[in-house]
């Protein structure tokens, strides 16, 4: 079997990060690029995307399969059946610290002009949160690193300092989505 014939790594990575989140007491969120194949409450979709809490406490009958993520959840107090094709998941991450993984954009997002966008960090969950933009891949799925190592960039010399990002005023900064084109 060659690389083109193998199955996507996406469902395995989603399950692994879900397990990592739950083992560490974190809340796993998935960002999903919505189209007609995604079964979610449309009133909660913003800019063609939705962020879903898939924690044990927020879901019932959760199944993280190779083809679909399926569960029951309440939205505005109303029970809903949710079904998301794994290929539409654009990121999975921990709500508390933003650590997780982003996936390549869906083919339809590339056709809309989303080609070349890179997810640098994750959305802040909450009522005003914007979801990341992109997902689904092909047999050649690639993984986008969400957190840059501290050694990234050119090393500092005696006459050159590497600038360090400053924490936001007021402390308690949360990860935010940044698209790089």
C-alpha positions, -999 to 999 in steps of 0.1 A, spaced: 0 0 0 14 34 -10 7 68 7 -20 76 -18 -39 44 -10 -37 49 28 -65 63 49 -64 99 62 -46 105 95 -72 132 105 -96 109 124 -67 93 143 -53 127 152 -87 140 163 -92 110 186 -57 113 200 -61 150 208 -96 144 222 -81 118 246 -52 141 255 -77 169 264 -98 146 285 -69 130 303 -56 165 312 -89 178 324 -92 202 294 -123 208 272 -119 196 236 -134 219 210 -136 212 172 -138 239 146 -158 228 116 -162 242 81 -200 239 74 -215 228 41 -246 207 32 -229 175 44 -226 189 80 -256 184 103 -254 212 129 -279 239 140 -275 265 113 -285 293 135 -251 289 153 -231 289 121 -210 321 116 -192 328 84 -196 292 72 -180 278 104 -190 265 138 -170 256 170 -184 227 189 -176 216 225 -172 178 223 -164 172 259 -180 143 278 -201 168 298 -215 186 267 -223 156 246 -242 123 247 -234 92 226 -202 107 212 -187 86 184 -154 97 169 -154 75 138 -131 74 108 -157 90 86 -180 110 110 -181 126 144 -216 120 158 -232 130 191 -263 145 207 -260 179 223 -282 207 236 -283 241 218 -303 268 236 -319 240 257 -331 220 227 -316 185 220 -300 182 186 -283 153 167 -250 165 153 -231 148 125 -198 162 111 -178 145 84 -142 142 97 -130 159 65 -149 191 75 -130 194 109 -105 222 105 -91 221 140 -93 204 174 -80 222 205 -83 227 242 -105 256 252 -84 264 283 -51 269 266 -56 268 228 -32 238 223 -43 216 195 -40 210 158 -53 226 126 -59 208 94 -56 219 57 -85 239 42 -114 221 25 -113 219 -13 -143 242 -15 -126 268 7 -96 268 -17 -120 274 -46 -134 304 -28 -100 321 -26 -88 306 7 -57 291 -9 -25 299 10 -41 308 43 -23 294 73 -39 291 108 -14 306 132 -35 302 164 -70 292 176 -102 311 181 -113 322 215 -144 303 224 -174 323 236 -203 342 222 -182 366 202 -156 340 191 -148 337 154 -141 301 142 -111 293 121 -116 293 84 -106 261 65 -103 223 67 -108 191 47 -80 175 29 -72 148 5 -53 116 9 -22 138 13 -34 156 45 -8 178 61 -7 191 96 -2 228 105 17 235 136 -3 259 159 24 269 183 57 282 171 88 270 190 107 297 209 137 290 187 118 300 156 133 328 135 168 339 132 191 336 162 200 369 180 235 383 177 253 408 199 239 438 179 205 423 172 178 414 197 150 390 189 118 408 200 96 390 225 59 393 222 44 412 252 14 398 270 -18 419 265 -26 446 290 -48 434 318 -34 398 317 -54 368 309 -49 369 271 -65 341 251 -55 327 218 -69 344 187 -72 334 151 -48 350 127 -48 343 90 -16 347 71 -18 349 33 
